[in-house]
Amino acid sequence: MMLVESGDDLIAIDCGLMFPDDEMPGIDHVIPDFAYALAKRGAFRAVVLTHGHEDHIGALPYLLRQTGVPVYGTRLTLAFVADRLREHGLLEQARLTSFKPRDRFEIGPFGIEPIRVTHSIADGIGLAIDTPAGTIVHTGDFRLDPRPIDGETPDYSRFTELGERGVLALCSDSTNVDRPGHTPSESEVGPALAPRFAAAQGRIILATFASHIHRIQQVLDLAARYGRKAALLGMSMEKNVRIASELGYLRVPEGLLEPLEAVAALPASRQLIVSTGSQGEPNSALALMAVGEHKDVQIERGDVVIISARVIPGHERTVGRVINALFRLGAEVLYEDNAFVHVSGHASQEDLKQMLNLTRPRYFIPVHGEYRHLLGHARLAASVGLPPERVFLVEDGQGVVYVKESEEMLAELKAAVSQALAERDPAQPFDREVVGALVKSAVRRFIQQRFQRKPIVLPIVLEVPGAARG
Amino acid sequence: MMLVESGDDLIAIDCGLMFPDDEMPGIDHVIPDFAYALAKRGAFRAVVLTHGHEDHIGALPYLLRQTGVPVYGTRLTLAFVADRLREHGLLEQARLTSFKPRDRFEIGPFGIEPIRVTHSIADGIGLAIDTPAGTIVHTGDFRLDPRPIDGETPDYSRFTELGERGVLALCSDSTNVDRPGHTPSESEVGPALAPRFAAAQGRIILATFASHIHRIQQVLDLAARYGRKAALLGMSMEKNVRIASELGYLRVPEGLLEPLEAVAALPASRQLIVSTGSQGEPNSALALMAVGEHKDVQIERGDVVIISARVIPGHERTVGRVINALFRLGAEVLYEDNAFVHVSGHASQEDLKQMLNLTRPRYFIPVHGEYRHLLGHARLAASVGLPPERVFLVEDGQGVVYVKESEEMLAELKAAVSQALAERDPAQPFDREVVGALVKSAVRRFIQQRFQRKPIVLPIVLEVPGAARG
């Protein structure tokens, strides 16, 4: 959850939950600290969502239990949100408003424009947020897929236009900054899986993320092409497929989907099972199959199991154990290490450079990733010409992006800045960078004392002819 | 620990301990089940060691507490063993005998010949074990390094000779079977690190495995070349460097090593610290530095930290946290994902094929690795022409390689086999493979009933002219 403030107004971008790591035993998930946003209730104007992954929407029920703030997102994203809110009994009272890419709308002092990006979930967007201080571009989680499954290519031209008009700050996804080159297109996965479907004599079991609508689309199309019927395994898989097909984001071939019992009654060579459990989660369908304890599916020699997903760091051994167990039962197991069965949803180095080059921001804030990735992204930005002093490294939990505070406080802040400038050696010639640095440190000091927070300060020094000098 | 039996005699190859995974909380380490070998005390003739890594020697103190069985190994391997036995108060009574590559010796019915291989620890060997049934070649953990740091190249010609003479079974290291190509030479690491030493303005802290003598050699040589003094951090690092240099396996440049306090008093650009903690182990020197809690070393901007090791699966997040923390303190961190700072100690696909092609075994037993790696190695063997029925997939804990049992039991076994052969349809023409399979299944059945173990049976069908037929 990232907060953007201007004057008395505040919006949040996304509202996700984090999954705990092995140092948080007994914790189901971690939600953001809403205290700051909730303390400003009246000023908290909206939550704007970039896409429907859990780490971007999952904490909404916890937030909406405490405030009736309106939520904006694309149709599919809001459909996933609505499903979760219904589970929490919060749907009735929720204020959900859908938008489309390029549909600019205003919330208080903010002009908000969704911009199409591609990601490992359908209907993802980035955002251009016009503030009184300038335009902030937030990429959301993205890759630049030139041939996405739904034809919804990233809006290169809009990013370019924004770059030409002037972008104050870019916040861009750092997840894959260690990967050279471009991330391959999602549309390469289907053709790579096709020969496996053509050759398989036994049942095919494919595990992927339940939210990966375009992966599921390709797999269902392959099943239809190679004469298999498909069953869905896993609650989230069934639910997401239903939601996405109701809204037209997924086109399930006529008569393809059948209940598990019906599919299991067919010859093995006519069966496809699309399942959750790609991270080897204990009690997931795939993990139960691997230990021979799934009530409906017994793995047999000749079965092909395709783990069409990356292993999320921390799950290597769990996934490894599932793979070993499946091999022991005689299945052929295809996974990232031994076959091309997956592409990432995040931009690689060349894509990230392209985003920087299109938007040409004055300031850059790498987001999404561990510190090493944020730092790597900062260096990548330096390699395309962004001066290091215009790059801000902020980790989750460090604070808000501060734009302007209330008028009253602003007066005090102005005084603090004026004082700092007055202390400047008048013998020194005017230097934009030096003045910027002075203002920055004065503002930081002020905010730190007042709010016990370290803000990111973006100084914008305007030269007024004949006035600022001397 | 792998057991080889012949008649009444039994030898063990290696005696290592396993480190527990995240499903064994509170367990320090896992040692092999010695029950079978100890039950045969008198017949248990020797432990023969391939190299000095913990997972090959670490359980020896636990074994030698219960039996005075003699232990054989190379000088360096035995020096590491002696050190551990001394800690356990077992050194006095231990019977340690060193050997050199190609020094063939006999233990009961076994002829044992160490064969030089290269690995991530110095003085490693594979073994040729002559048994009454034929020669078993065990590679140990190995890579085929054409330019090892100590000049001790793998003994290609001996493996070739053994292949020409006839190898009954090959046991070969499967760890890196997923990696295409050849594993690069250890001697590529030093030249790759040299520009880092040349460029670094601050302190260099290099973390690696304490047993990786050749890596440490290269790093100390670089320190000498670029005018740095070196301190060692970590008990095992200090101990192993002392042992290896006393025996001449490591040549520490004159006057290079100094106590930490002396090195820390030098300008940062003249300091090298060689440290343990490459897996981010909590309380290791590196982890303490990363959180600013090391009593002698405070990381500063400009310091270069090189993690010259692979991340052992299961440690990804721990190592990741250490890397992030070091970056936050302003250090430059070089690690496997962002720089060439390490090569593996295990053979890749082309090396493994070469080992199969040199030794041309009748039977093949992939060892060392998870099930998926053993299976991948079995398939690699098939790709160079080894028929699948001659490949045995056995995981640790499944049993012993059975060659022959005691005379008394042999008589019963003979009867069981004769009976199985008598049931053969006499109308069928003699077929070596069919007879082999019959014998194999009869022996397996017999052993399983008698010992509740599933043995690997290597049937050797000799055609005696004019006798076996009909």
Interface residues (C-beta under 8 A of the other chain):
Chain A: D21 D22 D178 P313 G314 E316 R317 G320 I323 N324 A325 F327 R328 V333 D337 N338 E370 Y371 R372 L375 G376
Chain B: D21 D22 D178 P313 G314 E316 R317 G320 I323 N324 A325 F327 R328 V333 D337 N338 E370 Y371 R372 L375 G376
